Amino acid sequence: MRRLLPLLCLFALPVFSVGAQPAGNQPLPAVPPPPPEMEAFDAALEPQVTIVKNEKETREEYRSGGKLYMIKVTPAVGKPYYLVDRHGDGIMLESETNPHPVRPPMWIIHRW
């Protein structure tokens, strides 16, 4: 078995050679430039983030178009949570970090 393994590796070497390419392969064409009507970058579309720190918590306020739509609150002790304006009416509701938490079924199968 010890003599067979080096022979197998020796015969497999041409299969895994780096420089060999099949004869039918062509190089990929160059990537075309974007259409002229596309703009490169619009800074007005980026959200504005304001960070407010105090001794109890750190708040990150996210605004788009001057309107507050989300707040990330990171308390000094505990895990962060989000307040989100879902309907655009200015009422902030707490949002779960994981929108689809695992909820195992808790059916009663048998009682004594």
N, CA, C and O atoms as a GROMACS GRO file, in nm:
protein
  448
    1MET      N    1   0.082  -0.119   0.000
    1MET     CA    2   0.000   0.000   0.000
    1MET      C    3   0.087   0.126   0.000
    1MET      O    4   0.054   0.225  -0.066
    2ARG      N    5   0.199   0.123   0.075
    2ARG     CA    6   0.288   0.238   0.080
    2ARG      C    7   0.353   0.264  -0.054
    2ARG      O    8   0.384   0.379  -0.086
    3ARG      N    9   0.375   0.162  -0.133
    3ARG     CA   10   0.436   0.180  -0.264
    3ARG      C   11   0.333   0.226  -0.367
    3ARG      O   12   0.368   0.292  -0.465
    4LEU      N   13   0.208   0.191  -0.345
    4LEU     CA   14   0.103   0.223  -0.441
    4LEU      C   15   0.062   0.371  -0.434
    4LEU      O   16   0.033   0.432  -0.537
    5LEU      N   17   0.061   0.429  -0.315
    5LEU     CA   18   0.020   0.568  -0.298
    5LEU      C   19   0.109   0.666  -0.375
    5LEU      O   20   0.055   0.753  -0.443
    6PRO      N   21   0.242   0.658  -0.367
    6PRO     CA   22   0.324   0.752  -0.448
    6PRO      C   23   0.304   0.734  -0.598
    6PRO      O   24   0.311   0.832  -0.672
    7LEU      N   25   0.280   0.612  -0.644
    7LEU     CA   26   0.255   0.591  -0.786
    7LEU      C   27   0.124   0.656  -0.830
    7LEU      O   28   0.116   0.714  -0.938
    8LEU      N   29   0.020   0.644  -0.746
    8LEU     CA   30  -0.108   0.708  -0.779
    8LEU      C   31  -0.094   0.860  -0.784
    8LEU      O   32  -0.151   0.925  -0.872
    9CYS      N   33  -0.019   0.916  -0.690
    9CYS     CA   34   0.003   1.060  -0.689
    9CYS      C   35   0.080   1.105  -0.813
    9CYS      O   36   0.053   1.211  -0.869
   10LEU      N   37   0.174   1.025  -0.855
   10LEU     CA   38   0.253   1.057  -0.972
   10LEU      C   39   0.168   1.057  -1.100
   10LEU      O   40   0.186   1.142  -1.186
   11PHE      N   41   0.075   0.961  -1.110
   11PHE     CA   42  -0.012   0.955  -1.229
   11PHE      C   43  -0.120   1.063  -1.226
   11PHE      O   44  -0.167   1.105  -1.331
   12ALA      N   45  -0.159   1.107  -1.106
   12ALA     CA   46  -0.262   1.210  -1.095
   12ALA      C   47  -0.206   1.350  -1.116
   12ALA      O   48  -0.284   1.443  -1.135
   13LEU      N   49  -0.077   1.367  -1.113
   13LEU     CA   50  -0.015   1.498  -1.127
   13LEU      C   51  -0.051   1.569  -1.257
   13LEU      O   52  -0.080   1.688  -1.252
   14PRO      N   53  -0.052   1.505  -1.373
   14PRO     CA   54  -0.090   1.577  -1.495
   14PRO      C   55  -0.236   1.625  -1.494
   14PRO      O   56  -0.268   1.724  -1.560
   15VAL      N   57  -0.322   1.558  -1.420
   15VAL     CA   58  -0.463   1.599  -1.415
   15VAL      C   59  -0.477   1.732  -1.343
   15VAL      O   60  -0.559   1.815  -1.382
   16PHE      N   61  -0.397   1.754  -1.240
   16PHE     CA   62  -0.409   1.875  -1.159
   16PHE      C   63  -0.305   1.980  -1.195
   16PHE      O   64  -0.272   2.064  -1.111
   17SER      N   65  -0.253   1.977  -1.313
   17SER     CA   66  -0.152   2.076  -1.350
   17SER      C   67  -0.215   2.214  -1.360
   17SER      O   68  -0.329   2.228  -1.405
   18VAL      N   69  -0.141   2.315  -1.319
   18VAL     CA   70  -0.193   2.451  -1.309
   18VAL      C   71  -0.199   2.520  -1.445
   18VAL      O   72  -0.296   2.590  -1.473
   19GLY      N   73  -0.100   2.503  -1.527
   19GLY     CA   74  -0.091   2.579  -1.650
   19GLY      C   75  -0.174   2.525  -1.765
   19GLY      O   76  -0.188   2.592  -1.867
   20ALA      N   77  -0.228   2.407  -1.753
   20ALA     CA   78  -0.298   2.346  -1.866
   20ALA      C   79  -0.440   2.400  -1.876
   20ALA      O   80  -0.512   2.407  -1.776
   21GLN      N   81  -0.481   2.439  -1.996
   21GLN     CA   82  -0.617   2.482  -2.024
   21GLN      C   83  -0.668   2.402  -2.144
   21GLN      O   84  -0.592   2.375  -2.237
   22PRO      N   85  -0.796   2.364  -2.142
   22PRO     CA   86  -0.850   2.297  -2.259
   22PRO      C   87  -0.844   2.388  -2.381
   22PRO      O   88  -0.844   2.511  -2.368
   23ALA      N   89  -0.839   2.328  -2.499
   23ALA     CA   90  -0.818   2.404  -2.622
   23ALA      C   91  -0.936   2.494  -2.658
   23ALA      O   92  -0.917   2.593  -2.728
   24GLY      N   93  -1.059   2.463  -2.612
   24GLY     CA   94  -1.177   2.539  -2.652
   24GLY      C   95  -1.205   2.662  -2.567
   24GLY      O   96  -1.298   2.736  -2.598
   25ASN      N   97  -1.130   2.687  -2.462
   25ASN     CA   98  -1.158   2.801  -2.374
   25ASN      C   99  -1.110   2.931  -2.436
   25ASN      O  100  -1.002   2.938  -2.495
   26GLN      N  101  -1.193   3.035  -2.423
   26GLN     CA  102  -1.161   3.170  -2.469
   26GLN      C  103  -1.157   3.262  -2.347
   26GLN      O  104  -1.227   3.236  -2.250
   27PRO      N  105  -1.077   3.368  -2.349
   27PRO     CA  106  -1.078   3.462  -2.236
   27PRO      C  107  -1.210   3.536  -2.230
   27PRO      O  108  -1.277   3.555  -2.331
   28LEU      N  109  -1.247   3.578  -2.109
   28LEU     CA  110  -1.372   3.652  -2.089
   28LEU      C  111  -1.362   3.790  -2.152
   28LEU      O  112  -1.254   3.850  -2.152
   29PRO      N  113  -1.474   3.841  -2.206
   29PRO     CA  114  -1.470   3.977  -2.263
   29PRO      C  115  -1.460   4.081  -2.152
   29PRO      O  116  -1.493   4.054  -2.036
   30ALA      N  117  -1.413   4.200  -2.188
   30ALA     CA  118  -1.401   4.309  -2.091
   30ALA      C  119  -1.539   4.355  -2.046
   30ALA      O  120  -1.636   4.347  -2.122
   31VAL      N  121  -1.548   4.402  -1.923
   31VAL     CA  122  -1.675   4.449  -1.868
   31VAL      C  123  -1.710   4.583  -1.932
   31VAL      O  124  -1.627   4.674  -1.933
   32PRO      N  125  -1.832   4.596  -1.987
   32PRO     CA  126  -1.869   4.723  -2.052
   32PRO      C  127  -1.891   4.831  -1.947
   32PRO      O  128  -1.924   4.800  -1.833
   33PRO      N  129  -1.873   4.959  -1.984
   33PRO     CA  130  -1.897   5.068  -1.889
   33PRO      C  131  -2.047   5.081  -1.860
   33PRO      O  132  -2.129   5.037  -1.941
   34PRO      N  133  -2.084   5.141  -1.746
   34PRO     CA  134  -2.227   5.158  -1.715
   34PRO      C  135  -2.293   5.255  -1.812
   34PRO      O  136  -2.225   5.337  -1.873
   35PRO      N  137  -2.425   5.245  -1.826
   35PRO     CA  138  -2.495   5.337  -1.917
   35PRO      C  139  -2.478   5.483  -1.872
   35PRO      O  140  -2.460   5.508  -1.753
   36PRO      N  141  -2.482   5.578  -1.964
   36PRO     CA  142  -2.458   5.718  -1.928
   36PRO      C  143  -2.566   5.776  -1.837
   36PRO      O  144  -2.538   5.872  -1.765
   37GLU      N  145  -2.688   5.722  -1.836
   37GLU     CA  146  -2.793   5.780  -1.752
   37GLU      C  147  -2.779   5.742  -1.604
   37GLU      O  148  -2.849   5.798  -1.520
   38MET      N  149  -2.690   5.648  -1.572
   38MET     CA  150  -2.669   5.611  -1.432
   38MET      C  151  -2.576   5.711  -1.366
   38MET      O  152  -2.472   5.748  -1.422
   39GLU      N  153  -2.612   5.756  -1.245
   39GLU     CA  154  -2.526   5.847  -1.172
   39GLU      C  155  -2.433   5.766  -1.084
   39GLU      O  156  -2.469   5.657  -1.038
   40ALA      N  157  -2.316   5.818  -1.061
   40ALA     CA  158  -2.214   5.743  -0.987
   40ALA      C  159  -2.253   5.727  -0.839
   40ALA      O  160  -2.257   5.614  -0.790
   41PHE      N  161  -2.280   5.835  -0.768
   41PHE     CA  162  -2.309   5.828  -0.626
   41PHE      C  163  -2.385   5.952  -0.586
   41PHE      O  164  -2.347   6.063  -0.621
   42ASP      N  165  -2.494   5.933  -0.513
   42ASP     CA  166  -2.574   6.045  -0.466
   42ASP      C  167  -2.568   6.047  -0.314
   42ASP      O  168  -2.624   5.958  -0.249
   43ALA      N  169  -2.503   6.146  -0.256
   43ALA     CA  170  -2.488   6.154  -0.111
   43ALA      C  171  -2.620   6.179  -0.041
   43ALA      O  172  -2.633   6.150   0.078
   44ALA      N  173  -2.719   6.233  -0.112
   44ALA     CA  174  -2.848   6.260  -0.050
   44ALA      C  175  -2.924   6.130  -0.017
   44ALA      O  176  -3.012   6.130   0.068
   45LEU      N  177  -2.890   6.021  -0.085
   45LEU     CA  178  -2.957   5.894  -0.059
   45LEU      C  179  -2.901   5.822   0.065
   45LEU      O  180  -2.967   5.733   0.120
   46GLU      N  181  -2.783   5.860   0.107
   46GLU     CA  182  -2.722   5.797   0.224
   46GLU      C  183  -2.789   5.848   0.351
   46GLU      O  184  -2.819   5.967   0.361
   47PRO      N  185  -2.813   5.759   0.450
   47PRO     CA  186  -2.874   5.806   0.576
   47PRO      C  187  -2.774   5.888   0.658
   47PRO      O  188  -2.653   5.865   0.653
   48GLN      N  189  -2.827   5.982   0.733
   48GLN     CA  190  -2.744   6.061   0.823
   48GLN      C  191  -2.752   5.994   0.960
   48GLN      O  192  -2.861   5.966   1.009
   49VAL      N  193  -2.637   5.967   1.021
   49VAL     CA  194  -2.632   5.899   1.150
   49VAL      C  195  -2.575   5.995   1.253
   49VAL      O  196  -2.466   6.049   1.236
   50THR      N  197  -2.652   6.015   1.362
   50THR     CA  198  -2.608   6.099   1.473
   50THR      C  199  -2.588   6.010   1.594
   50THR      O  200  -2.678   5.936   1.633
   51ILE      N  201  -2.470   6.015   1.654
   51ILE     CA  202  -2.439   5.931   1.769
   51ILE      C  203  -2.440   6.019   1.894
   51ILE      O  204  -2.368   6.118   1.902
   52VAL      N  205  -2.524   5.980   1.991
   52VAL     CA  206  -2.536   6.053   2.118
   52VAL      C  207  -2.492   5.958   2.229
   52VAL      O  208  -2.553   5.853   2.248
   53LYS      N  209  -2.386   5.996   2.302
   53LYS     CA  210  -2.334   5.911   2.409
   53LYS      C  211  -2.358   5.978   2.543
   53LYS      O  212  -2.340   6.099   2.557
   54ASN      N  213  -2.398   5.898   2.642
   54ASN     CA  214  -2.400   5.944   2.780
   54ASN      C  215  -2.358   5.826   2.867
   54ASN      O  216  -2.324   5.720   2.815
   55GLU      N  217  -2.360   5.843   2.998
   55GLU     CA  218  -2.305   5.739   3.084
   55GLU      C  219  -2.392   5.613   3.090
   55GLU      O  220  -2.341   5.506   3.124
   56LYS      N  221  -2.520   5.623   3.058
   56LYS     CA  222  -2.609   5.506   3.066
   56LYS      C  223  -2.624   5.433   2.935
   56LYS      O  224  -2.643   5.311   2.933
   57GLU      N  225  -2.614   5.506   2.822
   57GLU     CA  226  -2.641   5.443   2.693
   57GLU      C  227  -2.576   5.521   2.579
   57GLU      O  228  -2.530   5.634   2.596
   58THR      N  229  -2.574   5.456   2.464
   58THR     CA  230  -2.531   5.520   2.339
   58THR      C  231  -2.646   5.506   2.240
   58THR      O  232  -2.695   5.396   2.217
   59ARG      N  233  -2.688   5.618   2.182
   59ARG     CA  234  -2.797   5.617   2.084
   59ARG      C  235  -2.742   5.653   1.947
   59ARG      O  236  -2.668   5.750   1.933
   60GLU      N  237  -2.780   5.576   1.847
   60GLU     CA  238  -2.747   5.607   1.709
   60GLU      C  239  -2.879   5.640   1.639
   60GLU      O  240  -2.964   5.553   1.624
   61GLU      N  241  -2.895   5.764   1.596
   61GLU     CA  242  -3.019   5.810   1.533
   61GLU      C  243  -2.999   5.815   1.382
   61GLU      O  244  -2.907   5.881   1.333
   62TYR      N  245  -3.083   5.744   1.310
   62TYR     CA  246  -3.073   5.736   1.164
   62TYR      C  247  -3.182   5.823   1.102
   62TYR      O  248  -3.300   5.808   1.133
   63ARG      N  249  -3.140   5.914   1.014
   63ARG     CA  250  -3.234   6.003   0.944
   63ARG      C  251  -3.214   5.990   0.794
   63ARG      O  252  -3.102   5.974   0.745
   64SER      N  253  -3.324   5.999   0.722
   64SER     CA  254  -3.321   6.002   0.577
   64SER      C  255  -3.410   6.116   0.531
   64SER      O  256  -3.529   6.119   0.562
   65GLY      N  257  -3.353   6.209   0.459
   65GLY     CA  258  -3.428   6.327   0.417
   65GLY      C  259  -3.466   6.414   0.534
   65GLY      O  260  -3.567   6.485   0.528
   66GLY      N  261  -3.387   6.412   0.643
   66GLY     CA  262  -3.415   6.492   0.761
   66GLY      C  263  -3.517   6.431   0.855
   66GLY      O  264  -3.545   6.488   0.960
   67LYS      N  265  -3.573   6.315   0.820
   67LYS     CA  266  -3.676   6.252   0.903
   67LYS      C  267  -3.617   6.132   0.977
   67LYS      O  268  -3.554   6.045   0.917
   68LEU      N  269  -3.638   6.129   1.109
   68LEU     CA  270  -3.589   6.021   1.193
   68LEU      C  271  -3.671   5.895   1.167
   68LEU      O  272  -3.793   5.897   1.179
   69TYR      N  273  -3.602   5.784   1.130
   69TYR     CA  274  -3.676   5.661   1.103
   69TYR      C  275  -3.629   5.543   1.187
   69TYR      O  276  -3.699   5.442   1.192
   70MET      N  277  -3.512   5.551   1.254
   70MET     CA  278  -3.466   5.439   1.335
   70MET      C  279  -3.369   5.489   1.440
   70MET      O  280  -3.290   5.581   1.416
   71ILE      N  281  -3.374   5.426   1.560
   71ILE     CA  282  -3.281   5.456   1.667
   71ILE      C  283  -3.227   5.323   1.718
   71ILE      O  284  -3.303   5.231   1.748
   72LYS      N  285  -3.094   5.313   1.727
   72LYS     CA  286  -3.031   5.196   1.788
   72LYS      C  287  -2.982   5.240   1.925
   72LYS      O  288  -2.901   5.332   1.937
   73VAL      N  289  -3.032   5.172   2.030
   73VAL     CA  290  -2.996   5.205   2.167
   73VAL      C  291  -2.906   5.094   2.218
   73VAL      O  292  -2.945   4.977   2.220
   74THR      N  293  -2.784   5.131   2.260
   74THR     CA  294  -2.690   5.035   2.318
   74THR      C  295  -2.669   5.074   2.463
   74THR      O  296  -2.593   5.167   2.491
   75PRO      N  297  -2.735   5.004   2.558
   75PRO     CA  298  -2.715   5.038   2.699
   75PRO      C  299  -2.576   4.998   2.746
   75PRO      O  300  -2.511   4.914   2.685
   76ALA      N  301  -2.531   5.061   2.857
   76ALA     CA  302  -2.400   5.029   2.912
   76ALA      C  303  -2.396   4.883   2.957
   76ALA      O  304  -2.293   4.816   2.944
   77VAL      N  305  -2.508   4.834   3.009
   77VAL     CA  306  -2.518   4.694   3.051
   77VAL      C  307  -2.639   4.634   2.978
   77VAL      O  308  -2.750   4.686   2.989
   78GLY      N  309  -2.618   4.528   2.905
   78GLY     CA  310  -2.727   4.464   2.832
   78GLY      C  311  -2.702   4.465   2.683
   78GLY      O  312  -2.600   4.516   2.635
   79LYS      N  313  -2.797   4.408   2.611
   79LYS     CA  314  -2.779   4.402   2.466
   79LYS      C  315  -2.853   4.515   2.397
   79LYS      O  316  -2.952   4.566   2.450
   80PRO      N  317  -2.808   4.556   2.279
   80PRO     CA  318  -2.871   4.668   2.209
   80PRO      C  319  -3.010   4.631   2.156
   80PRO      O  320  -3.041   4.514   2.132
   81TYR      N  321  -3.091   4.734   2.137
   81TYR     CA  322  -3.223   4.716   2.078
   81TYR      C  323  -3.251   4.832   1.984
   81TYR      O  324  -3.184   4.935   1.989
   82TYR      N  325  -3.352   4.816   1.899
   82TYR     CA  326  -3.383   4.913   1.796
   82TYR      C  327  -3.523   4.968   1.817
   82TYR      O  328  -3.614   4.894   1.854
   83LEU      N  329  -3.541   5.096   1.792
   83LEU     CA  330  -3.671   5.160   1.787
   83LEU      C  331  -3.690   5.205   1.643
   83LEU      O  332  -3.608   5.278   1.588
   84VAL      N  333  -3.800   5.160   1.580
   84VAL     CA  334  -3.820   5.183   1.438
   84VAL      C  335  -3.955   5.251   1.414
   84VAL      O  336  -4.056   5.212   1.474
   85ASP      N  337  -3.957   5.351   1.328
   85ASP     CA  338  -4.080   5.417   1.284
   85ASP      C  339  -4.130   5.341   1.162
   85ASP      O  340  -4.087   5.369   1.049
   86ARG      N  341  -4.219   5.245   1.182
   86ARG     CA  342  -4.261   5.155   1.074
   86ARG      C  343  -4.356   5.221   0.974
   86ARG      O  344  -4.353   5.189   0.855
   87HIS      N  345  -4.442   5.312   1.023
   87HIS     CA  346  -4.544   5.368   0.935
   87HIS      C  347  -4.517   5.513   0.894
   87HIS      O  348  -4.595   5.571   0.820
   88GLY      N  349  -4.406   5.571   0.941
   88GLY     CA  350  -4.373   5.708   0.905
   88GLY      C  351  -4.454   5.812   0.979
   88GLY      O  352  -4.460   5.927   0.936
   89ASP      N  353  -4.518   5.773   1.092
   89ASP     CA  354  -4.601   5.866   1.168
   89ASP      C  355  -4.531   5.923   1.290
   89ASP      O  356  -4.593   5.997   1.367
   90GLY      N  357  -4.402   5.890   1.311
   90GLY     CA  358  -4.327   5.943   1.424
   90GLY      C  359  -4.336   5.860   1.550
   90GLY      O  360  -4.273   5.894   1.650
   91ILE      N  361  -4.414   5.752   1.548
   91ILE     CA  362  -4.426   5.664   1.664
   91ILE      C  363  -4.322   5.554   1.651
   91ILE      O  364  -4.326   5.475   1.556
   92MET      N  365  -4.231   5.549   1.748
   92MET     CA  366  -4.124   5.450   1.745
   92MET      C  367  -4.167   5.325   1.820
   92MET      O  368  -4.212   5.332   1.934
   93LEU      N  369  -4.154   5.211   1.754
   93LEU     CA  370  -4.186   5.082   1.815
   93LEU      C  371  -4.060   4.999   1.826
   93LEU      O  372  -3.973   5.005   1.739
   94GLU      N  373  -4.050   4.921   1.935
   94GLU     CA  374  -3.932   4.838   1.953
   94GLU      C  375  -3.936   4.725   1.851
   94GLU      O  376  -4.038   4.659   1.832
   95SER      N  377  -3.824   4.704   1.788
   95SER     CA  378  -3.812   4.601   1.687
   95SER      C  379  -3.724   4.490   1.740
   95SER      O  380  -3.624   4.515   1.808
   96GLU      N  381  -3.760   4.367   1.708
   96GLU     CA  382  -3.677   4.254   1.749
   96GLU      C  383  -3.552   4.251   1.664
   96GLU      O  384  -3.554   4.286   1.546
   97THR      N  385  -3.441   4.210   1.726
   97THR     CA  386  -3.316   4.200   1.652
   97THR      C  387  -3.326   4.089   1.550
   97THR      O  388  -3.278   4.102   1.437
   98ASN      N  389  -3.388   3.978   1.588
   98ASN     CA  390  -3.410   3.867   1.498
   98ASN      C  391  -3.558   3.867   1.460
   98ASN      O  392  -3.642   3.835   1.544
   99PRO      N  393  -3.594   3.902   1.337
   99PRO     CA  394  -3.736   3.912   1.302
   99PRO      C  395  -3.808   3.777   1.300
   99PRO      O  396  -3.931   3.774   1.309
  100HIS      N  397  -3.737   3.667   1.290
  100HIS     CA  398  -3.798   3.534   1.289
  100HIS      C  399  -3.734   3.447   1.396
  100HIS      O  400  -3.655   3.358   1.365
  101PRO      N  401  -3.768   3.472   1.523
  101PRO     CA  402  -3.705   3.392   1.628
  101PRO      C  403  -3.757   3.248   1.624
  101PRO      O  404  -3.867   3.221   1.576
  102VAL      N  405  -3.677   3.157   1.675
  102VAL     CA  406  -3.717   3.017   1.680
  102VAL      C  407  -3.816   3.000   1.794
  102VAL      O  408  -3.786   3.031   1.909
  103ARG      N  409  -3.932   2.953   1.761
  103ARG     CA  410  -4.036   2.929   1.861
  103ARG      C  411  -4.077   2.782   1.852
  103ARG      O  412  -4.159   2.746   1.767
  104PRO      N  413  -4.021   2.698   1.937
  104PRO     CA  414  -4.055   2.557   1.929
  104PRO      C  415  -4.200   2.534   1.970
  104PRO      O  416  -4.252   2.606   2.056
  105PRO      N  417  -4.266   2.437   1.911
  105PRO     CA  418  -4.404   2.408   1.950
  105PRO      C  419  -4.407   2.357   2.094
  105PRO      O  420  -4.323   2.277   2.135
  106MET      N  421  -4.505   2.403   2.170
  106MET     CA  422  -4.518   2.361   2.309
  106MET      C  423  -4.657   2.303   2.330
  106MET      O  424  -4.736   2.354   2.410
  107TRP      N  425  -4.687   2.197   2.259
  107TRP     CA  426  -4.815   2.132   2.270
  107TRP      C  427  -4.816   2.040   2.391
  107TRP      O  428  -4.713   1.984   2.428
  108ILE      N  429  -4.930   2.025   2.451
  108ILE     CA  430  -4.945   1.930   2.561
  108ILE      C  431  -4.980   1.796   2.499
  108ILE      O  432  -5.086   1.781   2.437
  109ILE      N  433  -4.893   1.700   2.517
  109ILE     CA  434  -4.916   1.569   2.459
  109ILE      C  435  -4.988   1.479   2.559
  109ILE      O  436  -5.078   1.404   2.521
  110HIS      N  437  -4.949   1.487   2.684
  110HIS     CA  438  -5.011   1.401   2.784
  110HIS      C  439  -5.002   1.468   2.919
  110HIS      O  440  -4.901   1.531   2.950
  111ARG      N  441  -5.106   1.456   3.000
  111ARG     CA  442  -5.106   1.507   3.137
  111ARG      C  443  -5.135   1.393   3.233
  111ARG      O  444  -5.212   1.302   3.202
  112TRP      N  445  -5.073   1.398   3.349
  112TRP     CA  446  -5.102   1.297   3.451
  112TRP      C  447  -5.209   1.348   3.542
  112TRP      O  448  -5.249   1.279   3.636
   0.00000   0.00000   0.00000
